[in-house]
Each structure stands twice: as C-alpha cells, then as structure tokens.
Amino acid sequence: MALSEENKSRIIEMAWEDRTPFEAIESQFGFNESGVIRLMRSCLTPRSFKLWRSRVYGRSTKHLKLRNPEVSRAYCPTQYKHK
C-alpha cells in the first residue's frame, strides 16, 4: 500500500501518542498493530524504533481491549488548549 508522506507522518505521530490505540490507526489508515510496527521499523532510526517499542510494549492505552473504560478519549484534555 503506497502512503503519502503526510499519512506516514500522521501514523507515526499517532503511534507515538500514548492514548491513541492501534485500533484507531487501523480504522483510519488500515494498518493493524503489526503493520504499524513494520512502518515504524522502516521509517525510524534503529535507536528511535527501540525506544518506541519499549514505550508501547504492554501499554494498556494502546489497546482498546486492555484500556481502562474511564479513558474515553485519544488525547489528554490539556493537549489542544487554545491560547
């Protein structure tokens, strides 16, 4: 699947976000968790990929089934505050 640079950038951004589940990426872009991992491996430096994997491995907010039901949004309420 050919992705535009804009879409690649958005997927990478969503993958780094703690509260954005892999299911949200899959519903928007058609990339399941293993597809996101492959994309991240190909687009990040080896060190950045390793940091990302250690960050998301086992993180319950990255998987809807493991997520606490009280977390109903994909971002922190202070993330997009208008100044």
C-alpha positions, 0 to 999 in steps of 0.5 A, a space after each residue: 500500500 503506497 502512503 503519502 508522506 503526510 499519512 506516514 507522518 500522521 501514523 507515526 505521530 499517532 503511534 507515538 501518542 500514548 492514548 491513541 490505540 492501534 485500533 484507531 490507526 487501523 480504522 483510519 489508515 488500515 494498518 493493524 498493530 503489526 503493520 504499524 510496527 513494520 512502518 515504524 521499523 522502516 521509517 525510524 532510526 534503529 535507536 528511535 524504533 527501540 525506544 518506541 517499542 519499549 514505550 508501547 510494549 504492554 501499554 494498556 492505552 494502546 489497546 482498546 481491549 486492555 484500556 481502562 473504560 474511564 479513558 474515553 478519549 485519544 488525547 489528554 484534555 490539556 493537549 489542544 488548549 487554545 491560547 
